[in-house]
Each structure stands twice: as structure tokens, then as C-alpha cells.
Amino acid sequence: MDRVTFCQRGYPNLAVVARVVNEDRGDFTVRREVRRAGYMVRRGETTCWAPPWTSNYVTSKHDDRTAPQFRNRKGRGSHKGRSYDRSRRDRQRGGHAGGFGGPGPRSRLDDADPDVTMSDGSQDGGPHNRFTPYGRPMRKGGDGRFDRDRRQGKGGGGGRGGFRGDRFGGNGGTGKNRSGWFKVTIPHGRKYDKKWLLTALQNICSVPFTPVQYHVDHNRAHFYVDDSSTAGALHKCSHKITDTDGYKVEVHINPSAPPSFLLSDLKPEHLEHLKQCMAKRFDGSQQALDLNNIRTDPDLASQNIEVILNRKTNMEAVIKIIEENIPELTCLNLSNNRIHKLDELADLISKTPNLKTLNLSHNELKTDRELDKVKGLKLVELWLNRNPLCDLFKDQASYISAVRQRFPRLLKLDGHDLPPPIGFVVEAPTTIPPCNGSCFGSDEIKALILRFLQQYYSIYDSGDRQPLLDAYHDGASLSLTTPYSTQNPSRSSLGEYHKDTRNLKRIKDSTIRFRLLKHTRLNVVAFLNELPKTQHDIASFTVDVNTYTNTLLSFTVSGVFKEVAVDGKSRESTMAFSRVFITVPAGNSGLCIVNDQLFIRMATTEEIRRAFVAPAPTPSSSPVPTLTAPQQEMLTAFSLKSGMNLEWSQKCLQDNEWDFNRAAQIFTQLKTDGKIPDVAFLK
């Protein structure tokens, strides 16, 4: 006759009822039922076998489809998800595995006996601490992993990942950002002007947004937005903005806690107490303010006011009080305040122009790069001792040198006198003088160079550059250089030039340097034929003669160009170049290139704005339309009056529909603005 045994095990929010059928200890059946409020209930049957020599050993099959799906941890090799570590993990949680003296843990209870009535544990007066052959020792507080995963939302809704599903506020899964805030990160954002970057994002973002707490941390720029749709729209802006170097601007979005200043604002009544506290700490005779360890100030502590100067709003409140009450401050002590960033102190540069002494000792500044944020202060005394950054230098000399690079007038560091600084202090603001244009040295050299450039670039911009063989010496050399950058060159518009660049800052291997140098005119012209097809703006050319002798002429030509469409594809990018030609006389009035150094970069905004403004001359290879007798007479007269050659004179008249007076007016205006190139007057 069957012996029926009822066993019940207590879990938080779970009630487990099971019965063991068949008194044969070598083969018995376990039927169980699980209940939890709001949880799926499944019914099933598990057959277990136990050897006759132990009453505790149970091995069973079970269905775990209803259990919470725990996200696999990444592993290495063939054992991903750490499935091989289940026994060790279970032993750490109080259970036993296999034949080590006890039943294995049962984290998934999903089968039920349809013949047993389900009931909550509370109805039976609490959990019964009876032996259950399939259970594990009861733990106060329930199953730790289950409770932890339930609190973190790691149920069957799936794991976190990427920007899929609910990353920006959907209802399913675990990626939902409960705070509603998102942090926007721009890698390499330090090099961008804040106004330019935010304006560029506003222009292409499909959702208007207001950046909150824009700041720069190391090389990255950050700000916050408080709306999931805005975050999603900003994420789509990634790689859609091209900077002046030709690189795509990346935009990274991550869920975030609210900005710190929203959590730590001082109340108006607190600000008044803070102001009174600072007044007591101010020495008017020395114009010195001592805020050492202000967090523990008795006056503030008695009012339960906590001023923490490593919080943005707290530091801003202090600086505002200084600005409004003691802008003539000369000495400020901020020691022992756990300060780890100096972003807010940058405002002291404009708000306390007389500040000469700053004490930042006993804080948590980790790198000397933080000092860059306040290097505009004209300090003569600075205290930095007992900060982590002091341990980064190999000796005292390098420490002093790094600090003095930011504060060249410094006379005292950490209480020790420094040798007097050596340098020049320029109080008056200086401006870069405007460009003076081309410098030829003489009219004879000017005519020679302009004729050479017109011939050279008319061939260079044509479909076939092979005729340039006549322009190079048999032993000529050529090198190509692009700007040095730590970013991925393939994402730049200069990518096609980067593979051949001979930038000595990037190329350290002498063998590679030699290989990138093109030797002999055949190799030079073959290399030029491989470069993208171009159109140069001759009106943008600026020429400077470097050296001129009877046997050698060296000059530099700078300007802008754009790549033309090839097979219907156009890069639509304007680039700038600087080219040094070293030439020797050829024939009666020609030049032969012996060395050619070409430097290519992305054009600046101003260069792009001014590029290709002046009308381009009609290419000499194009068919010349037949002119009537009156047009021929008008062309000759216009050429004599303007001084331009016939080719440019004809272009000007054609653009103005052969209206002599209007063409003359346009010519006068363009010449006054300096927009007509010198080659237009070369006859």
C-alpha cells in the first residue's frame, strides 16, 4: 500500500506543496505544486530515483520554462554562460550538488500535482521546517538571487542591450531609464567650439532640445537631455556632421541619473547662512577668504546645512557670493574640501581678477590637466600638496615645470620659493596681421611663375595628367603629406590621400619613409594620375617666392580645390593645399620641376566661403564659339580698357550678355575686391 507524505517548504511569496508516492525508497514519485501571487502556475510530474544507501540523494528532471530567465554571463572558450560553474555556485548558496551529501538546489519550481490543493504558506501558520528530498535549506529572506533579480527587473522580459527595444523609454525589458535623463557624449568633443557643436546638432536633430550642464571631461564633451524622444533623435545624428578636419562627429547616448546640480541645490535660507559663514571667514585686511573644510563649519552644521564644494551648485553658490560681495579678493583657501574637478573655478578668472594666491591642498585632484581650467588666473602662489596628482611626477623638477607651464608668474608652490620666471609678459592684446597676398620679388619672376602655374594646372585638372611628364626633371622627386591625427583616417575626406602620406610625425620607419617618396618623373606622374580628379580655384592662389638665383627658383603656391564628379559620384568637399616647387630653368622661358612637396588638408569655413567666387576662364581645350564682327570689336576694346587677356575678357562679356557697360562695372567691382586672379592679366 502506498505511503503518502505531505511536505511543504516556505519561500517568500511562494507556497510549495508536494507528496511522495510509493514507499519504495529506491523508486518514488514526487508531485508538487507552486503558487505565487501574480506568477504563472504550471502543473507537472517529476520522477526521481534515490539509491537505497541514502535517503537524501535525489536526482530529478524538471521543466524550467516558467522560471525567471537569467541573463547569461559572458565567458571564454566553449563554456559560455558559466554553465560549468553551477555546482560551485550552488554550494556557495547553501545547497549541494550530485553525490556530495545532499540534494541539489531547486531554483525553479514549476511542476504541480493536479490532485493537491494549492495554498499560501500563511494559511498553514507559516513554513514547515520539514525535510524535503528535492529542496534546499530554507534561508531567511528567500532566494537571494531570485529577490535580487526581481528587484532589478531581470525576469523573463529579456536583458539589456544596445539601442534596441526600450532603450529610450519603452515598456518592456530592463533598459527603461527610470530617471528620464540621458547623458550625451561627444568623443573628442574638447576640440570643438561649444557654440558650433550645439548649433550643428540643433540643425540636424529632428527634435528641438535644450542641452543641460554642458561640460568637457578629458577629451570628451558631455551634456544631458531629459526626454527619451530627444535622446533617440540625437542618437540618429551620429556620424552626420563633418568637422573641419573631415571627420564625422560621433554622438553617444546613455541612460543617466539626473545631473548632480538638480539633486544638491541649496535652499534660499541656506544661502543666507552660507553668506554669513563666509563673512566670518573673510579677512578684510588681507582680502583673504578661508573656506578650509567648510563642510564641517559649526555654524552651518548647527543649521543642518551641508556645503560640499565638489558639487557643482555648491561651488557656484560660493563663487556667486564672492562675485557679489568681495570681487577684489586676492587670496582664497579651498583646502580639505574633497574637490576633484576645477570646472566651476574657471569662473574665478573673470570674477576675481585680483586673485594671486590659491590653496587647493588636501583635495582629490587626480591629474595636472585639471589646472588647465584655471590657467587664466595670474597666480603668484599656489598650494597643491596632498593631492593625488603630486604622485604622478618622477621628481620635483618635472612637477614644478608642469605647474609653471600653466602659471608662468608663479613664485611660490606648496610654500616653497621658486626661481624667478623667465619670459615676456605682453599685457596689450595682439592680433595676427592680415595676409599680404602674393610675393614675387619682381615682375619678371611674376610673369614666369604665373605662366607656369596656368599651364601646369590646366593639364592637372584635365582628364589626363600624362602631359605633365614635360614639366618634371628626369630625377625629380615628389612627396605627399596630410595633417597628423589620432582619429581614424578612413572616416575623413582625406582618406584617399592618407595611405600615401609621408607625415614624419606619423611615419617613423625610415624604410617606409623612403618608399613613400616618389622618384623619377615617370613614377611622379604615374602617382599623380592615381590621385582623384580635381578642379583648382586659380583665383584663390597665393604665391610666395622662397629662393631665386640664375639657376634655381623655389616658390610656394597655396589655394583651394575640389574633387570633381567621377562616374556620377561627387565628394562635395573643398580642400586646401600648399605646394612647394623647386625648379630649374628649362628652354628659353620655361621651368622644370626637380622637387615637388604637396600638402593637403581640409579647407576652413572661411576658405570654403570664398572659394570659386570669381568666374573661371573658359578652358583652352573647349571649342571657341564664332564671334560676330561687333563682338570682336567689343572684345578688343574691353581687353584694352581692362588690361585682361582676350580669354578672360571674353568670359566677362559673355557672362554679362555682351553688355559692355555692365561688364565694365562688374569688372571694376571684382578688381576692387581683389577677386580677379593675376593670370587674367597675363598676355
Helices and strands as residue ranges (DSSP letters): E 5-11, E 14-21, E 28-35, E 46-48, G 80-85, H 86-92, G 121-124, H 144-151, E 181-186, G 189-191, H 194-204, E 212-217, E 220-225, H 228-235, E 252-256, H 260-263, H 268-280, E 282-283, E 288-290, G 294-296, H 298-301, H 312-325, E 331-333, G 344-347, H 348-351, E 357-359, G 368-374, E 381-383, G 388-392, H 396-406, E 412-413, E 416-417, H 443-460, G 466-471, E 472-481, G 489-491, H 495-498, H 510-516, E 518-519, H 521-530, E 534-536, G 538-540, E 542-548, E 553-563, E 574-586, E 590-602, H 605-610, H 629-642, H 646-655, H 660-672, G 678-681
